[in-house]
Amino acid sequence: MANYTDVNGVPFTDEDIERWAAVDESEEGYTGEHLGPSRPGRPVSVGADVRPVTVRLDASRRAKLEELARDHQTSISQAIRELIDAI
């Protein structure tokens, strides 16, 4: 049995793949319940003039931003958008 690693470094095996396939092919189908509640992310309709902005942050500022997003159960991008909208 082979061992694999996903892009995030999480290991999985052929047995996992077989189990996932069985769930997907069952009458119940894939529910995604193990993923937990969804979080808001990129808005579905953001407009034609939307462009990404790259900002370099030191570790302290990045940690504050991550904490803010985690506390508000949102993404870092959404937290930044909300902070800008609050100005």
SULCORDA-V516060 format. One record per residue. RES is the residue in one letter. PHI is phi as a letter, one per 20 degrees, with the letter a starting at -180 (* if undefined). PSI is psi in whole degrees, -180 to 180 (* if undefined). Layout:
# SULCORDA-V516060
res=RES phi=PHI psi=PSI
res=RES phi=PHI psi=PSI
This chain:
# SULCORDA-V516060
res=M phi=* psi=130
res=A phi=e psi=153
res=N phi=d psi=140
res=Y phi=c psi=168
res=T phi=c psi=132
res=D phi=e psi=180
res=V phi=f psi=-20
res=N phi=e psi=5
res=G phi=n psi=9
res=V phi=e psi=125
res=P phi=f psi=150
res=F phi=b psi=164
res=T phi=c psi=176
res=D phi=f psi=-35
res=E phi=f psi=-41
res=D phi=f psi=-44
res=I phi=f psi=-43
res=E phi=f psi=-42
res=R phi=f psi=-44
res=W phi=f psi=-41
res=A phi=f psi=-41
res=A phi=f psi=-41
res=V phi=f psi=-45
res=D phi=f psi=-35
res=E phi=e psi=-4
res=S phi=f psi=170
res=E phi=f psi=-35
res=E phi=f psi=-38
res=G phi=m psi=-177
res=Y phi=f psi=125
res=T phi=d psi=-26
res=G phi=m psi=15
res=E phi=g psi=-30
res=H phi=f psi=-11
res=L phi=e psi=-18
res=G phi=n psi=-173
res=P phi=f psi=150
res=S phi=f psi=157
res=R phi=d psi=147
res=P phi=f psi=145
res=G phi=c psi=-135
res=R phi=f psi=130
res=P phi=g psi=146
res=V phi=f psi=-44
res=S phi=d psi=106
res=V phi=d psi=-5
res=G phi=n psi=163
res=A phi=f psi=-22
res=D phi=e psi=15
res=V phi=f psi=132
res=R phi=c psi=144
res=P phi=f psi=154
res=V phi=c psi=130
res=T phi=d psi=130
res=V phi=c psi=131
res=R phi=e psi=128
res=L phi=c psi=142
res=D phi=f psi=171
res=A phi=g psi=-38
res=S phi=f psi=-47
res=R phi=f psi=-40
res=R phi=f psi=-43
res=A phi=f psi=-41
res=K phi=f psi=-42
res=L phi=f psi=-43
res=E phi=f psi=-40
res=E phi=f psi=-43
res=L phi=g psi=-48
res=A phi=f psi=-44
res=R phi=f psi=-45
res=D phi=f psi=-32
res=H phi=e psi=6
res=Q phi=l psi=53
res=T phi=b psi=178
res=S phi=e psi=163
res=I phi=f psi=-42
res=S phi=f psi=-44
res=Q phi=f psi=-38
res=A phi=f psi=-42
res=I phi=f psi=-44
res=R phi=g psi=-43
res=E phi=f psi=-37
res=L phi=f psi=-43
res=I phi=f psi=-44
res=D phi=f psi=-26
res=A phi=f psi=-12
res=I phi=f psi=*
